[in-house]
Amino acid sequence: MARFKINETRIILFVLVLIAAAIRIWRMWEPDSFVFDEAYYADYANSLVTGKDWTDVHPPLAEGLISLMIRAFGNFAWVWRLLPVFFGIANVLLIYLFARNITKNPKIGLIAAFLVTFDGLFLVHSRAALLVSFVTFFVLCAYTAGSYFVRNFKMRWLVLATLFMGMAISTQWTAIPLWAILALWLITASPIKKHRIEALIMLLLPLLVYMLVLLINCKTSYWNWILHWHNYALSFHLKLKGDHAFASRWYDWLYLRQPITYYQSKLAENYYASIVLLGNPVIWWSSIVAFGYSIYAMLYGRNKKYLFLPFITFSVFYFGWSAIGREQFLFYVLPVAPFLFVLLSNLLFDLYKKKATVFFGWIVLALAVFFFFYPLWVGRPISEKYFRATQWLPDWKKINIIDKENSSTP
């Protein structure tokens, strides 16, 4: 097998980042209206600018950051999405660095970067001001910084990892288990004498970030607000029930049983624009195989210990949802999708070593499916016939706005 030279690796990575930038930036200002829960988060962000009263059931970091963009450029759809677009492009580079660092293999890093570039879940959330876009970026930043720390044990990487994890939990509480796994990884991977200092940093810095972020929307005296808001938010999340048309359970996510219509509009007779949250089926269905293969590789493979971290991180978060009874949705899996993609990248790299022709055939298939679904991910006009051609599974028919009985706008 021909070896990649370092300049070849950089060229391929550069091309992937350019492609990711092009497909994320192109017409990102459309639609010029709310996409899904932008109706909440972009509106809350603008309320920070105008002084209008608001309360969210999530920590307010994302709204605070979006409000900075609104203050700088105005209250427009493309302004709300500036940071998610940047995050979506940066995720391609970050997943490469993280995968390369923990596997010590730049080829696996490139494969992971390819997966993030051409996946629908990552693409849609790179073009919408939604909280999970922020959480995913912060988590990936934290784990990438952590991967540098375990290489050289320099304190600046530990501080960066903890600060970014603090930003993740200051956006959504779902990042808390990922904080615990990160802390355990970094503490156990480093020299024994430093454990106490590192444990303190891992505990205090994220908490400090979190407590400071809550000042963004503090309405009364600080401690009274802290107690009131946590009681309000916790009560909401514990009691959230419903029969949302696009709800799904954790065991549905990997095979993409239930997509979510984020936006839909009739443009002309038999022509529609819709933004649908749906992963690239080739990537996500292959990831199910990769998850099982990773167990085999860790048990019987040589030099596969690097799979343990992404496997455990993904498993704890993903299967943890089985213990939560509240209404759930497909996008809940996105913060740990990078770890699943590392597992898939390992499988694809092994396939490349043994059967390069099959590997490249898989790449071509993934690209073909990506471009087939691309209009549905970015809201480009498509015909009724095209819509029906995208309905591969029974529940995917709910994304079709033509059949009014099956259509439900969130």
N, C-alpha and C positions, 0 to 999 in steps of 0.2 A: 504494500500500500504506500503510495506516495505521501511523503510528509508535508504538512503545511509549513511554509516558512512564515516567520513572524509578520513580514510585510503582507503576505497573502491573507493572513488572519485579519489584520487591520483593514485591509481593503474590503474583504467580505463584510466585516462588521460595519464599516463606514457605509457600504451600499445598503445594508439592512436598515441602518438608522435613517438614511436618506429616504428610503421607500416608506418607512414608518412615518416620517415627517410628512411626506407628500400625501399619503392616504388619510392622515389624521387632520392635516390643515386644510385640505381642499374642501372648500365650501362649508367649513365648520360653522359659519354664521347662519346656516340654514338647518332647521326652520328658524325664522325670526320670532319664535314664541317658545313657551316652556316645553321641554322634553321631560315627560314623566315627572319625577319629584323635584325637578328644577322649580316647579310651582311653589314648593316650600322653601328650598334652600337658597335659591337666587332671590326670592322675595324677602326672606329673612335677612340676607346679606344687605339688600337695599334698605331694609328697615334700620340697620345699623348706621347707614349714611343719613337717612332722613329723620331719624329719631323716633320712628314709629315703634310702639310697644310690640314685642313678640317673645314667644317662649318655645323652644324646641325640646324634643325628648332625647336629643343627643348633645354631647358637649359641643361648644360653638366654634371650634377652631376653623373648620372649613368655611363657615359663614363669615368669620372674621377675615380670612384670607381673600375670599371673593369680594368682600366689601372694600378691601384695599384696591382691588382692580377697578371696582365701580367708581371709587373716589378719583382714581387716576384717569380713567377713560370714559366714564359715563355708564349709564344703566342700559346696556345693550346685550343681546344674546351672545354675540361673539366675545364680549368682555367677560361674561360669566364663565365661558369655556376656555379662557386663556390658560389658566393653571392646569386643568385636566389635560389639555392638548400637550402642554409641556411635559407633564407627568407621563403621559402615554408614550411620548417619544423617548424620554429618559429611561422608562422601564425596559426598553430594548437593550440599552447599554448596561443597566443595572443587573438584569438577569444574566447577561453574558459574564460580567465580573463576578457575580455570586457563584454561578455554576462553575466557572473556570477556577475560582479560588478553592472551592471545597473539593472539586474533583481533580484539581491540578492538570486539567485537560482542556485546552482552548477549543478543541473541536466540539466537545460537549457544550461548552459555552455558546458557540456559534449556533448549534442546533436549537438550544433554548431560546436564543435571540430570534431565530427564525419563527419559532412557535408563537412567541409573543407578538411578533410583527404581523402574522397572518391569522390571528385568532379573532373571532367575532366579539367575544366578551370583552377583550382588551380594547378592541377598536371602538365599540359603542361607548364604553366608559372613558375613552380618551376624547370624546367629542360631546360630553354632557357634564354639567356641573352637579354631580351626585356624590354623596359622601364616600361611597365605596371606592371611587376613583382616588380620593385623597388617602384613605386608609391603606389601599394596596401599595401606593407609592411610598408612603412612610414606612410600612413594614418591610418592603424590599430594600429601602435605604438602610434601615436598621440592621437587617441581616447581612447586607453587603458590607457595611462597616464592620460588623462582627466578624465576617470572614477575613477581613484584613487584620483584625486584632489577633485572631488565633494564629496568624502567620508570623507576626513580629512582636505581639504583646505590647505595642505602643499605646500609651494611655489615651492619646487623641482619638484613636479609633473606638475605644470603649466609650468615651464621652459622646462621640457622634452617634454610636449605636443606641445609647440610652436616650439621648435627646430625641432622635427620630422615633423611637418607640414611645416616648412620652407624647409626641405629636400624634401618633396613631391612636393611643387610648384617649387622647383629647379630641378625637373626631368621632369615634364609635367605641363603645365598650367591648365589642366583639374582638378587639385586638388584645384584650387582657391575657387570655391563655397563650398568645404568641409572645407576649412580654415574658411570661413565666418560663417558656421553653428557651427563649433567647438568653435569659439570665442564667439558667441552668447550664446551657451549652458553654457560654463564655467563662463561667466560673470554674467548671470542671475541666475545661481545656487549657487553663492557664496555670502558671507555677503556684504551688501551694501557699507560699508566703504572702501572696497578694490576694488570697481569697476574700479576706475580711474587707479590704478596701474595695474590691470589685463588687462584692455583695452590697455594700453600702451605696456605691454609685448606682448600681442597677436598681436599687430600691428607691433612693431619694430623688434622683434626677427626673425620672418619669413622673413621679408624684408631684414634684415641684412644678414641672411644666403643666401638668394637669390642673393643679390648683390655681396657677396663674391664668390659664386659659379661661377658667370659669369666671374671671373678672370681666370678660368681654360683655356679658349680658347680665351682670349683677344688678338687681333691682332694689335691694334693701341693704341693710348692714350685711357684711360679707358672710359671716358664719350663719346667720339666720337664712340667707339666701342659699347657702350650700346645703343646709339641712332640708329646706323646703324643696329645692329643685331636685335633689336626689330622691326624695320621697315621691315627688310627682313623676319623674322619669322612670323610676323603678316600677311604680305601680302601673304605668302605661305598658311597659314591656311585658310584665308578668301577666297582665290581663288581656293582652291583644289576642283576639280571636276573630274569625271571620271566614267567609267563603269566597274570597277574591278569585275571579276567573283565572288569574295567572299564578295563583299560589301553587307551591310544590313542596315536597318533603326532601330531606337530605339525600335519600336513596334515589331520588329522581335526577339529581343534578349532573352526574357524570355522563349519563346517556341522553341528557338534554330533553327529558320528557316534555317539559312545559316552558316554552319560550315566553317572553313578555313583550307585549306591544307597548313601546315607549311613546310613539307618536304615529298618527295616521291622518291622512287627508285625501279627499278626492280632488283630483286636478282637472280631469276632463272625462268624457264618456269612456268608461272601461280603462282609465289610467289613474293610478294611485301612487302616493308617496307614503312610505311607512318606515319607521325605525324600530327594529325588532331586536331584542336581546336574545341572541342565540350564538352559542359557540360554533367554531368550525367543526362539523361533525367528524371529519377525518381525524382531527387532533384529539377531540374529547373521547371519541369511542376507542381510539388507540390507547389513550391514557388508562383506560380500564385494564387493558392487557398489561400495560407497563406497571401498574400498581402490583398486580400479581407476580409479574416477572421480577420485580424488585425484591419481593420476599424470597423468591428462589435464589436470586443473585447474592443477597446478603447471607443466606444460609450455606450456599454451595460454591459461590463464585470466588475468584481470587481478586484481592485488592478492591473490594466493593464496599468497604466500611464507610465510604463517603456518602452512601445512600441512606445511612441511618438517620442523619439530621433531617433531610427533606421528607423522608418517610414518616418519621415520628411527628414532625411539625404538621404535615398535612393530616395525618391520621387523628391526632388529638383534636384538632380544630374541626375536621369534617365529621367524624363520628360523634364528637361532642354534641352536635345538633340533634342527635337521636334522643338525648335526654331533655330536650326543650320542646314544650308542647305548643308554643305560640306559632302563629302563621308565619310561613317561611317562603322565600323566593330564590330563584336561580342565582341572582347576583350575590347572595350570601357567600358563595364559594370563592369569589374572586380574590380575596386577600391571600388565600393559600394556593391559588392556581399556579403561581411561580414554582412552588415546591413540587407540585404534581408534574409540571412541565420538565423539571430537572430529572425526575424519574423516567419520563418518556424520552428525554434526550439521551439518557444512558442506554435505554433499549435501542433507540435508533442508531446510536454510535456502534453498539455491538452488532447490529444488523449491517451497518456500513462495512465493518471489518470482515464479516463473513459473506455477505451477499450485497455488494455495492449496487448492483443493478436493481435489486428489489428496493434498496434504500432510496435511490434516486427516483424510482417509480412512485414510491410513497410521497416523496417531495412534490412531484408533478401532480399527483392526485390531490394533495392538500392545497396546492396553488389553484388548481382548477375549481375545486369546491369553494375556495375563498372568493374567487372572482365571480362565481355563480351567485353567491349570497351577498356579495358586496353591495348591490343596490338596496337590499333589504336592511343593511346595517347602517347606511348613511342617508337614507331617505330620498333616493333618486327615483324618478318616475318609472314605474313598470306597469305592464298590462295585466289584465285579469288572468290571462293564460300563464304569464310568468309567475304571478302569485300562486296559482294552483300547482305549478311545477315545483314550488319550494315546500310543499306540504308532504314531507316524507313520512312522518309519523302521525297517528290519529289526532293527538292533542295539538299538533302544529297547526291544525285547521283553525284554531282560535286566533291565530295571528292574521287571518284573512278578513279584511274589512268588507269584502264583497258579500259574503254570507252574513247577513245581519243577525241571524239567530246565533251564530257562533262567535260573533265579534263582541268584544267588551273592552272599552277604553279605560285604562286604570286612572 
